[in-house]
Amino acid sequence: MASLIEKETAHNEEKSKIAGVFMRRLKKGMRLQTDPSVVYALGSRYQGSLSKQDLKFDSPYNTYRHKGLPPTAIGSVGQASLRAAMHPASGDTLYFVAKKDGSHAFAKTYKQHRDNINKYLKNL
C-alpha cells in the first residue's frame, strides 16, 4: 500500500487522503485503479502517458484489472507514505484524479469524479 501512495503523490498532505481512498475501495471490493501500478506493470513498455489499451495490460500489478493490492511493492517508500498507509484518513471519498500541479481532486461519487476528470482534461 505504501509504495502505491508514494508513487501516486509527492504531496505529503495528500498521502493519508489517498490511503483512505484505497482502504475504502478495498473494503468495498473495488479495484484500486491506480496509474502507478500500470506504469510499474508495463516496465520499459511505458511511453510517458497511459492509454486505454495500457489499462487493459494483463499483469498482477495492474490494479485496473485485478482487485486487491499488487503482489509486491512497486517501489521504495518514504516515512510519510508509511505513516499514511498505517493511518489512512477517514471520510467517504472513493475517487481522485491528479491535477496539473500534481495535487489531486477527490470525489465521493463517480459522477463527481467524472466531472473532476473533465475539468482536468480542459486544463491540459
N, C-alpha and C positions, 0 to 999 in steps of 0.2 A: 504494500500500500504506500509506504513512504517514498519509494522510488517513483511511483506514478505521480504523487504530489510534487515531488522535486522537479520532474520533467514538465509538469503541467504549468507551473508558475514560478517566477522568480520573485514575486511579490509576497514577502513573508506574512503580511497582514491578511492575505487571502488563503493561506495554506490550510488553516483549520476549517474554513468555509468549504473548501474543496474536499477535504477529508470528510466533512459532514455529508456532503452530497454523495460521495462514494459509499459511505456507510449506509445511508438511507436507500440508495439504489440496490446495494447488496441485500439488505433486509427485505426489500420488496421483490427480489428475484429478477431485477432488471439488469441488463448489461451495463457495464461501466461506460462504454463508448468513449474512450479517451484516446485522442490522437497520438500521444507519445507511445502508446502500446503498439500502434500500427507502424509508426516510424521505426521502432525497435524491430518489429517482425520483418519489415521489408529489408532492413540492413542496407547493403550497398545499392539495392534497387530504388531506394528513396531518392527522389529527384528534386527535393526542396519544397514541394507542396503536395498535399494528398488529393487524389482523385476519388471519385465514387468507386472506381474499379479497385483502387488500393484498399478501400474499406472492406472489400469482399475477399481480400487475400487470406487464404486458409493457413492459419498458424495458431497454435495455442496461446500466443501472445496477443492476438487480435481481439481486443475487448469489444469490438463491434460485432464479432461473430460468436464469441464464446462468453458465457456467463461466468461470473466469479473473477478472481484475481488471476493474473498470469502465473505460470508455474514457478517462475523465479523473479527476482528483482530485475528491472530494466536499466539500472544504472546505480551509481553510488548516491548517497543521500547526505544532507546536512542536518544539523540539530533541529532546525525549525521544522523540517518535514517530518522528522521522527516524532517531535512533540505533537505536531498536528495529527499524525496517524494515531497516536496514543490518546489524544484529547480532541476529537473532532467537535466542531461547533454544532450546537443543537439548532433546530429550525425545521423548515418544511420545504426548502428548495431542493429540487431534483435535477436541475439542469444548469449549465453555464456555457458561455461561449466567450472566447478570447476577443478582446477589443484591439484596436490598432495599437494602443500603447502597451499592450501585454497584460493589462489587467483584465478582469472578467465581468461580464454581466450575468447575474444569477436570476433564475426564474423558478416559480413554484409549479407552473403548468406548462404543458407542451406548447400551447398557443402563445404564452408569453415568451417562451424560448424561441419559437419561430419568429416572433416579432423582433426579438433581440438579434437574431441571425440576419434578418432583413435589414435592420439598422446598420449592422456591421458591414454587410455587403455594399450598402450605399456609400459608406465612408471609405471604401478601398480606393 
